[in-house]
Amino acid sequence: MVSEIPLDVYKKVYREIIKEKKKRKFLIHLIIYIIVNAMFIVDNLLYTPKEIWFIYPLIFWGIGLLIHYLYGIHWIDNILKDIEARAEYRAREILKNNIHQN
């Protein structure tokens, strides 16, 4: 027989699933960043070695990658706690309104 899952266990497992998904997406972004920028470096050094342009996509895409890391992995606990607090607040408001209507 299946018993109910305690809310704290559910929250913990939910957070872990979200973190795994965010880490996987970040790793894909990182791998693409490395491969594409390596191709830019090779292309730049082979075909236009007098003009170093590969540094620009390296820097600006790197900034985007850093933002992805900070938002997607580093700050995810705070973001999830904020979402859970909002959901709890809304759920309590719904319960309160249902009690007053009855």
C-alpha positions, 0 to 999 in steps of 0.5 A, a space after each residue: 500500500 502506498 502511503 503519503 509522502 511527507 512534504 519536506 521529503 517531496 521538496 527535497 527530491 523536487 529540488 534535487 531533480 531541478 538541480 540535476 536538470 539545471 546542471 545538465 543544461 549548463 554542462 551542455 552550454 559549456 561543452 558547446 561554448 568550448 567546441 565553438 570557441 575552439 573552432 573560432 580560435 583555429 579559424 582565426 589563427 589559420 585564416 586571419 592571424 593578423 586580426 585577432 577577433 576570436 577574443 570577442 565571442 570568447 568574452 561575451 559568450 563567456 559572460 552569458 555562460 557565467 550568468 547561466 551558471 550563477 542563475 542556473 546552478 549557484 543561486 538555484 536553492 534561493 530561487 527554489 525556496 522563493 518559488 516554494 514560499 510563493 506557492 505556500 502563500 498562495 495555497 494558504 490564501 486559497 484555503 483561507 478563502 475556501 474556509 470563509 466561503 463555507 
